[in-house]
Amino acid sequence: MRAIVVTDQAAGTAGMTLVERPEPQPAINDVVVEVHASGYVPTEVEWSSTWSDRAGRDRAPSIPGHELAGVVTSLGYGTTGLSVGQRVFGLADWHRDGSLAEYVAIEARNLAPLPGGVDFSVGASLPISGLTAWQGLFDHGRLQAGQSVLAHGAAGAVGTMVTQLANEAGAYVIGTGRAADRDKVLDFGAQEFVDLETDALEDVGGIDLVFDLIGADIQKRSAALIKTGGTLVSVVGPIEARPAEGLAVDFVVEANRAQLSEIVQRVRDGRLRTNIGKVATLDDAVATFNSTERLKGKTIIRLRP
Ligand SMILES: NC(=O)c1ccc[n+]([C@@H]2O[C@H](COP(=O)([O-])OP(=O)(O)OC[C@H]3O[C@@H](n4cnc5c(N)ncnc54)[C@H](OP(=O)(O)O)[C@@H]3O)[C@@H](O)[C@H]2O)c1
C-alpha cells in the first residue's frame, strides 16, 4: 500500500516521504480500514508517541495521521460491533501507525459508524476536534446551561467545535483569536469576540469555563478571570496557571464511540458545522504539509475520490 512515513524526528515534516509499505494485519479486537480520508495534526512530528511504542521502543519509520474515515475491510480475532464493508470514522492510537496510508489497523472501539449521508472528508475532520471539544466542555469542564465559556482560538479546528457545542448546551460563548478571525468566530455562534492582539482580555469579566488552546501568557491571564468554582481546561500541555478558587485540568483527547456518534449526529442534522480548510490528495500531501501557506481550519488528505 502507499503510505506517508516519517523517519527522522529532527527533520520534522520536511522528512516526510510517500512510500510503499506492507498492508497492516488486524490484531485482537482490531479492524483494518480502507482509508478514504485522513486528518493530520501539524505538531505530530513533535509527539513522542510518533517515535516510540507504549513500551518506549523506537517505531520509526512511522505513519502519522490519527483521524480517519473509511470502510472496514477485515476483522481481527474477537472483534465485535463492526462488520466488513461498514463505513466508519474515528481516532487512531497515538502509538501505532496511523491514517496517512491506504489501510490502517485500528482497535474497533476507537471507531464509530459513519452515517451514509456524511462525506468521508467530513468524517475525518471530526474525531480530534469534535472529541476534544466534547470532552473538554462536558467531561472535564462539567459545563451547565447558563454558564459562560471563554473559547480561545475560536476560529480554529477545535475552537469552532467548542463554540458550537457550548452554544448548543446553553452557554454564553466569548470566542477569541486574531482580528481577522472576528467574523468567522461570530459566524460559528460566539456571542462576543475578543481580539487577543488589541482588545483587553481582562474586560470580559468573570468566566465559568476557560477552554485554552493557546497556553503561555494567554493561559495565565485567563486563569485570573475564572469565577469561584469555575474551571480552566487546557489541551496545550501541563497547566502553568491555576485559578485561585477553581479547578484546572489538562488532558489528551481519547477515542469514544458514543461521543463520536453524538458528534456525527449533530453534523447530520445541521447543529454542527465542520471547519475543513484545505483538502489534498495523498500525492500532494507532503507538499501540502510543507507549504509555507498558513493552513486554516482542518487539513484533510483524501485517499480515494
Ligand atoms: N491535548 C489534546 O488532546 C489536543 C487535541 C486537539 C488539539 N490540541 C492542541 O490544541 C491547539 C489547537 O488545535 P487546533 O487544531 O484547533 O489548531 P488550529 O486549527 O490552528 O486553531 C488554533 C487557533 O488559535 C489561533 N491562535 C493561536 N495562537 C494565537 C494567539 N497568540 N493569538 C490569537 N489567536 C491565536 C490560531 O490563529 P492562527 O491560525 O492565525 O495562528 C487558530 O485560529 C494545538 O496546539 C493542538 O496541538 C490538543
The ligand as a Tripos MOL2 file, in Angstrom:
@<TRIPOS>MOLECULE
LIG
   48    52     1     0     0
SMALL
NO_CHARGES

@<TRIPOS>ATOM
      1 N1         -4.3490   17.6130   24.0410 N.am      1 LIG1
      2 C1         -5.1750   17.2790   23.0720 C.2       1 LIG1
      3 O1         -5.8210   16.2380   23.1350 O.2       1 LIG1
      4 C2         -5.3430   18.1790   21.8830 C.ar      1 LIG1
      5 C3         -6.3570   17.9030   20.9720 C.ar      1 LIG1
      6 C4         -6.5540   18.7760   19.8980 C.ar      1 LIG1
      7 C5         -5.7440   19.8820   19.7450 C.ar      1 LIG1
      8 N2         -4.7380   20.1180   20.6440 N.ar      1 LIG1
      9 C6         -3.8810   21.3160   20.5240 C.3       1 LIG1
     10 O2         -4.7480   22.4530   20.5700 O.3       1 LIG1
     11 C7         -4.2090   23.5020   19.7750 C.3       1 LIG1
     12 C8         -5.2540   23.9890   18.7910 C.3       1 LIG1
     13 O3         -5.5560   22.9580   17.8740 O.3       1 LIG1
     14 P1         -6.4230   23.2800   16.5640 P.3       1 LIG1
     15 O4         -6.4410   22.0310   15.7660 O.co2     1 LIG1
     16 O5         -7.7080   23.9280   16.9230 O.co2     1 LIG1
     17 O6         -5.4630   24.3560   15.8550 O.3       1 LIG1
     18 P2         -5.8410   25.4910   14.7990 P.3       1 LIG1
     19 O7         -6.8870   24.9990   13.8620 O.co2     1 LIG1
     20 O8         -4.5600   26.0050   14.2490 O.co2     1 LIG1
     21 O9         -6.5390   26.6180   15.7140 O.3       1 LIG1
     22 C9         -5.8450   27.4220   16.6170 C.3       1 LIG1
     23 C10        -6.4630   28.8220   16.5260 C.3       1 LIG1
     24 O10        -5.9140   29.6420   17.5540 O.3       1 LIG1
     25 C11        -5.4070   30.8290   16.9550 C.3       1 LIG1
     26 N3         -4.2850   31.3290   17.7530 N.ar      1 LIG1
     27 C12        -3.1820   30.6310   18.1110 C.ar      1 LIG1
     28 N4         -2.3540   31.4160   18.8180 N.ar      1 LIG1
     29 C13        -2.9540   32.6200   18.9060 C.ar      1 LIG1
     30 C14        -2.6170   33.8500   19.5240 C.ar      1 LIG1
     31 N5         -1.4640   34.0060   20.2120 N.pl3     1 LIG1
     32 N6         -3.4710   34.8880   19.4160 N.ar      1 LIG1
     33 C15        -4.6160   34.7640   18.7370 C.ar      1 LIG1
     34 N7         -5.0240   33.6230   18.1220 N.ar      1 LIG1
     35 C16        -4.1930   32.5670   18.2230 C.ar      1 LIG1
     36 C17        -4.9840   30.4040   15.5700 C.3       1 LIG1
     37 O11        -4.8470   31.5030   14.7060 O.3       1 LIG1
     38 P3         -3.6810   31.4700   13.5500 P.3       1 LIG1
     39 O12        -4.0440   30.3140   12.6660 O.co2     1 LIG1
     40 O13        -3.8120   32.7960   12.8920 O.co2     1 LIG1
     41 O14        -2.3890   31.2730   14.3000 O.co2     1 LIG1
     42 C18        -6.1460   29.4810   15.1910 C.3       1 LIG1
     43 O15        -7.2730   30.2070   14.7510 O.3       1 LIG1
     44 C19        -2.9460   22.9110   19.0930 C.3       1 LIG1
     45 O16        -1.8270   23.2810   19.8630 O.3       1 LIG1
     46 C20        -3.1810   21.4050   19.1790 C.3       1 LIG1
     47 O17        -1.9670   20.6750   19.1710 O.3       1 LIG1
     48 C21        -4.5260   19.2820   21.7090 C.ar      1 LIG1
@<TRIPOS>BOND
     1     1     2 1
     2     2     3 2
     3     2     4 1
     4     4     5 ar
     5     4    48 ar
     6     5     6 ar
     7     6     7 ar
     8     7     8 ar
     9     8     9 1
    10     8    48 ar
    11     9    10 1
    12     9    46 1
    13    10    11 1
    14    11    12 1
    15    11    44 1
    16    12    13 1
    17    13    14 1
    18    14    15 2
    19    14    16 1
    20    14    17 1
    21    17    18 1
    22    18    19 2
    23    18    20 1
    24    18    21 1
    25    21    22 1
    26    22    23 1
    27    23    24 1
    28    23    42 1
    29    24    25 1
    30    25    26 1
    31    25    36 1
    32    26    27 ar
    33    26    35 ar
    34    27    28 ar
    35    28    29 ar
    36    29    30 ar
    37    29    35 ar
    38    30    31 1
    39    30    32 ar
    40    32    33 ar
    41    33    34 ar
    42    34    35 ar
    43    36    37 1
    44    36    42 1
    45    37    38 1
    46    38    39 2
    47    38    40 1
    48    38    41 1
    49    42    43 1
    50    44    45 1
    51    44    46 1
    52    46    47 1
@<TRIPOS>SUBSTRUCTURE
     1 LIG1         1 GROUP 0 **** ****
